[in-house]
Amino acid sequence: MVALDRPTDGANWAYAAVPTGVGLAALPAPVWDSWEIRAAAQESPGAVIAAARRAHGLSQGQLGGLAGFSQSAISRIEAGGNLAFDLRMLRVFHRLLGIPPHLLGLSADVFPVPAADAQRLPIGTPEGRRVPVAVDAHTLAAACTSSLLAALPMDALGAMEPNRPIDPDIVHRLLVVRRLLNDSDNWLGSRHLARVVRELYELIDRVRRSATGDLRRQLLDVAALYAEFCGWLHQEAGDLRGGLEWTERALQQAQAADDRELVAYIYVRMGHFAGADGDGDRVVGLARAAQREPGLSAEVRALALHEEAHGHAMVSASTPCLTKLDEALQVGTEIRTQRVDEYRVGYYFTVHHLHAGRASCLLDLGRRRDAIELYRANQTSRAMLCQWEQGLHLARLARAYAETGEYEQAAAVGFEALAAARRAGNVIVIDQLRHLRSWRDVPEMAALTGAIIGHHADSA
C-alpha cells in the first residue's frame, strides 16, 4: 500500500511513501531477458538499476524520491560508484524495482550463516519441517566480491587506478569475507569454494602490489590467510600436491609479513600433509616448530600440542603422546571462545576437538576399547564439531568397532560417516572409511563396504 501525503498548497502532486518490502508494479517477465538488461548485468549492478528504472518510466529524481535518496545519489549508483556494490542498497532496488536478485549478484532472499546460528533461526516449511539455510557458490562469490570492490580504486575494466588511494577498510572487509568463507566450507564444500577463494586471492595479490607502507604488509598477511585456505580446499578435495604448494606459499607470505601466529598455524597445517604421507616424525618436528613461535594464542598452542601428540601416536610412542594430550587439554582451559566477524587464526579450535583428538590418538596407539569409550562419553561434544570433522571421527569410531569385532555397530556408525562425507564432499573422511574395506567379506559389513567402494568409483 502506498500512503499519499498531499501538500496544503493545492499543488497537483503528492509524496509517496513505499513501505519496506513493497515495490512498484511488476514489469513483464520478458523485460529481464532483454538485450539491454543482459548487457547491463555484464557491466555492473548500477547499470541494471538504470535499465530497470527506464523500463519503469522513471527519472533519476523520481526513483530517488521513492527510494529515499537524492537524484545525485541515484546518478552515482547508476554510474557504478561504490554505493552500487553495497548489498544493503542492492536489496532496496531489488525490492522496489522488482529486479530478479541474480541480476544484482544477490541470492534469492537466502544468505549464509554459521551452522550454530542456523539452529536458532525459526526456519521451516508450512508442514513444520526444518530446512537448511544455504547459498550457492555463485551468489557467495558475487556478494564477497561486491563487498571488496566497494573499497578498491578500480576502473570499469577492473584495473587498479594508480593515482587513487586504497581504502584501509579493505583489510577489515577481507577478514570478514575470510570468516564467511571458512564457515561456508561446512555446507558448500571444497569443490564449490575453491574457485571463489582462488579468485579472491588473486584480487588480493593485485591490490597488495599496488599498496605501500603498513597497508602493503597487512595485505600480504591477509593474502597468506587466503593462500592457506586454498591449500586446505585442495587437500579436502584429495589434491595433496596442490594443497602443499598453496600451503608453502602461505608460509612464505606469513613469514614476510612477520605474523608469528600464522606461521605457527601453517607449520601445523604442513604437519597434516606429513601425516597423510605417514611420516609421524615429521609431524612431531613441524608441531614443535610451531610451538617455538612467540606469543601464541591458547587456540594455536593447544592445536600445536594436539598435533604433536598425533605424531607420537603415529609412531606408537604412547608416553609422549599422552603427555602432550594432557598439556593440550590444560592449555585448552585458557580458550575463551568469542564470536567475531573477522577471521582469526585458530578461532574454530575448542576443547571439543581435544576430546575427539584424544580418542583418535588412543585408537592409533592400539587402545581400541578405550577409544570407543571415550568417543561414546563425548558424543555430545563431538556434535559441536563441523560436519567433515564429525564424519572423520565417526569413520574412526567405525574402524574401532570393526577391530573389536562389533560389526553391527561398525556398519551403523560407518553409514553415518559416509553420509557426512557426502554432505561435505570431503575426501579425507572417505580415505578413513576405506580402512573398513578389509572387512568386506564380513556379512554385517558387506553393505557398508560396497557403498564405500561405490562412492569411490563415482568420485573417480
N, C-alpha and C positions, 0 to 999 in steps of 0.2 A: 504494500500500500504506500502511495506517495502522499505525503502531507503537504498541502499548499498553504503558504503564509502570504496572504495578499497585502500589498502595501496600502497605506492610508491615503496616498495622494491620488488614487484613482487611476494610476497608470495601468495599461493593459499588459501586465506581466506578473510573474509570481516567482518566489523562491521554491525550489523543490528539494525536499529532504528525503533521501533514499535510505530506508532502514538497512542495517547491516545484513548482508546475505541476500538482499533483493536487488535484482538488476533490471536492465531495460528489456523490452520485448525481444524474444529470441530471434536471431537472424535465420533465414533459411539455411538448412544444412549444407547445400552446395557452395555457399559462400566460403566455408572453411576449407574446401577443396580447390578453390580458385587459384589461378596462376599467381595473382597478386599476393594472396595470403601465404602461399608456399614459398614465394621468393622472399617475403618479409621474414618468415620463420628462419630462413637461412642467414639473414642479416643480423637481427638482434630482437630481443623482446620488445624494445621500444618501437621498432618498425612494425611489429604485429599489432601493437596497440594503436598506432597511427592508422593502419589499414582498417582495423575494426571500427575505429572512430568514424572514418569516412564512410564505411558501409552503413553505419547508423545515421549518417547525415548530420553529424555534429561538428561544430567548430572546436578548436582547442579551448576556447573560453567556455563554451557550453559544457564540454567534458570536464573541465576543471571545476565548474560550478557544481556538477553532480557528484564529483569525486571528493570535493573539498580541497582542491589545490588551485593555485593561480594559473593563469594562462601561460606564464613564463615557465612555471614548473612542468606543465604538460609538454611544452616545447622542448625542454631539456631531456625529459624522459623519452620522448619520441625520437630525439636525435641520438639516443644511445648513451646518455650521461649515466653517471654512477647509480642514480635512483632507478634506472631501468633494470638493474640487476638485483635490486633489493627485493627479497622474497615477500616481505610484507606488502610492498607496493604492487607486486605482480598479482598477489591474491586479490587486492582491491579491484584491479582492472579485469581479472578473470571473472569475478562475480558480477561486476557492474555491466560489462560489455558482453558477457556470455562467451568469452573466448575459451575454446577447449584447452584444458590445462597443459596438454602435451606441447601445444604451440608456444607456450611460455616457459617450457622446461620444468613445469610443475607436475607433481603427482596428482592423481585423481582423488584429492582430499584424503590421502593417506600419507603418513610420514614415519620415519624410523624412530624407534625409541628403544632404550635398553630393555632386555627381557624382564628384569625385575620390575621396572616401571610398568611394563605392559600388563603384568599380572594384576596391578592395582587399578587398571582402567576398566570401566564398565563397557567392554566391547563384546557384542554378541549379536545373534540373529533374532528375528521375531520369535523363533521357536525356543529361545533361551540358550542355544548352543554358543559357546565362546569361539571366537575366530582369531587367528593370529594377526598381529599388526606387522605389516611388511611394506617394502617399497622395492621396485625393480632397480637394477643397477643403472639403467639409462637415466632414470629420474634422479637417483642419488648423485650420479656424476654431474648432471646439469645443475642440481642445487649447490653442490660443493664448488663447482667452477664459477657459478654466478656469484657466490659469496666472495670468492677470491678476486675475481676480475674487478669488482667494485672498488678495490683498494689499489689497483695497479694502473700505472700510466701507459696504457696501450692504445694504439690507433685502431681504426676499423678493421685492419687486416691482421690484427693480433701481434704486431711488432711493438717492442718496447720503445717508448719515446724518450730519447736520451736527455732532453732538457727539462723533463718534468720529474719532481722528486717522488720517491716511493713512499706511500703512506706506511709508517711504522706499525700501524694496526694490522698489517698483513701477517705479522708473526702470530698475533693472537688468533686471527682467523684460521691460519694454517693449523694451529694446535687444536682448535675446536673441531675442525674437519678431521684431523687425525684421530681424535677421540671418537667421533661419529663413525669413521671407517672401521675402527677397531671393534666397536660394538656391533656394527653391521655384519662383520665376519661371522657372527654367531648364527645368522639366519640366511645370509646371501651365499656364504662360502667363497673359497678362493677362486673358483672358476669364473665367477661373475665380477669379483672385485679386482682381480689382477690388472686388467687393462685400465681401470679407473685410477688405481694407485700409481701405476707407471706413468700415465699421462700427467698426473698431478706432480709427480717427482720431476718430470721434465720441465714443467712450468716453473717449479721452484728453482731448478737449476738455472733457467734463463734469467729469472729475477735476481738470483744471487750474484750472477756475473755482472749485473748492472748496478748492484748496490755498492756502497762504500762504508768504511768505518765499522762500528759495532753492529749495525744492521746487517752487514755482509756476514759477520761471524754468526749472528743469530740465525740467519737464513741457512748457513752451512750446517748448523746444528739441527735445524728442522729438516733439511734435506737428508741428513743421516737417519732421522726417525722414519722418514718415508722409505728410504732405501732398506732399512731393517725390516719394515713391514713387507716390502716387495720380496725380500728373502724368505720371510715366513710363508707368504702366499704360494711361492714356488715350492717350498718344502711341503706344505699342506697338500699340494696337488701331486706330489711324488717326484718333482723335478729337483733332486738334491744338488745337482751340479749348478743349475741356475740359481738355486736358493743360496748356495755357498758364495757364489760370485757377488750377489747383491749384498750379502751379509759382510763380506770382506770390504766392499765399497763403503758400507755404513761405518765400519770400524775406522777406516782411513779418514772419513769426514768427521766422525766424532772426535778422533784424536786431534785433527786440525782445528776443531772448534774448542778443544780443551774441555770437553764435557766428560768429566771422570765418571759420573754416574752412568751415562750412556755407554761409555767404553766398557765399564764393568758388566753392564747388561748384555752387551754384544758378545763379550767373552763367554757368558753363559749360553747365549744363543749358538755360538760356534761349538760349544760342548754338545749341543743337541745333534749336530751333524756328526761329531765324533762318535756319539752314542749310536746313531743309525749305522755307522761303519763298524760297530762292535769293538771300539777301542776305548775301554774303560780307563786306562792310564791317561789317555789324552783328555778325557772328560774331567778327571781329577785335576790335571795340570791347568786346564783352562778355568775351572772353577776357582782354583787357588789364585790364579792371576786376577780374577775378578775381585776376590776378597782383599787383595793388596791395594786396590784403588782407594784413595782417601775420601772421607766424608760421605759414605754411602747411606742411603735411607734404610730403614728397617726392612722394607719390602725387598730391596735388591740384595741386602746382606743375607736375609733368610733364603732368598732364591738361590744365591751362590752356594750357601751351605747345603741346601737341599740337593743341588746339582752335584756337589762333591760326594755326598752320600750315595747318590745314584751311581756315580763312577766306581766307588768302592764296592757296591753291591754287584756290579757287573763282573768284577774280578774275584768275587766271593770273599772279600775282606770284611768279615762280619763286625769286628770290634770297631774299627774306624768308621764304618758305615753307621752303626747305631750311635756312636759318639756325635757325629755330625748331625744326625737327625735330631738328637736331643738339643744340640746347640741351636739348630734352626728353629725348633719349637720355642726355645727360650727367647730368641730374637723376635719370633712371631708375636709374642705378647706385647711387643712395643708398637705393632702395626696399628695405626688409627685410620680406619677407612673413612675417607671423605669424598662426598660427591662433588666433583668439579667439572666445569665444561671443557677445560683444556686437557689434552693428553699429558700424562705424567708417567715416566718410566716406571714399570712395575706396579702401577696402580691396581691392577687386577689381582695381584698375588695376596692371598689371605691364608689364615690358619686352615681353612678347608682344603687347600692344596697340600698343606703339610700332612694332614691326616691321611689323605689319599696316597700321597707320595710315600709315606712310611709303609703302608700296606703293600705298595708296589715293590719297594725295596725288600721287604720280607719275602715276597714271592721269588725275587731273583736270588735271594740267599737260600732258597730251598725250604723255607719255613711256611709251607703251603697252608697248613691249618691255622697258624697264627695270622696269616694274610687274610684268610676267609673271615675269621672272627673280627678282625679289625675293619674290614670292608663292611661287614654286617653292622657293627657297632656305630659306624659313621655313615650310614646310608643317608640320613637326613643332611649331613654335612656335604656329602658327595653331590646331592641335588643342587647345591649352591654353585657348582662349577658351571662353566659354559658348556654348550652342547657337545662339542667334539671331545672335551676332556672327560665328560661323563661317559661318552662312548668308549674312550680309551680305557678307563678303569673298569667299566663293565666287561670289556673284552679280556682284561687281565684276570678279573674275578672268574669269568667263564673258564679260562685256562686253569686257574687254581682248582676249580671244581673237577675239571676233567682229569687233572693229575692225581686227585684223591679218589677217583672212581665214582664221583657223584654226577653221573652223566645226564640225568634228567634236569638237575639244577644247572649244569653247564649249558645245556641246549636252551633252556628258558632264558638265562642271562645273556647267552650269545646272541639270541634273536633280538633282545633289547639293544645290544651294542650295534648290531647290524642296522637296525632301524635308525639309531642315532647317526651312524656313519652315512647313511643315505641322505638323511636330512641335511647334514652339514657338508656333504660332498668331500669328506676327509679321507685321504689315502692312508694317513697314519693309523687310524682306527682299523682300517681293513688289513693293514700289514700285521697288526696284533692278532686279528681274528684268524689270519692264515695259519697261525700256530695250531689251531684246532683241527686242521686237515689231517693231522696224524691219527685222529680218532674217526676217520670217515667210515671205517668198517664196523664201528660200534652202532648197533641198531638205533639206540636213543639219540645218536648224534648225526645220523645219516641226512636228515632233512636240513639241519643247520649247515653242515659242511657242503652239501650240494648247493645251498643258497649262496654260500661264500664263494664257491668256485664259479657259480653263475654270475655273481656280481663282478668278479674279477674279469670274466670274459666280456661282459657288457661294457666295462670301463675301458678295456683294451680296444 
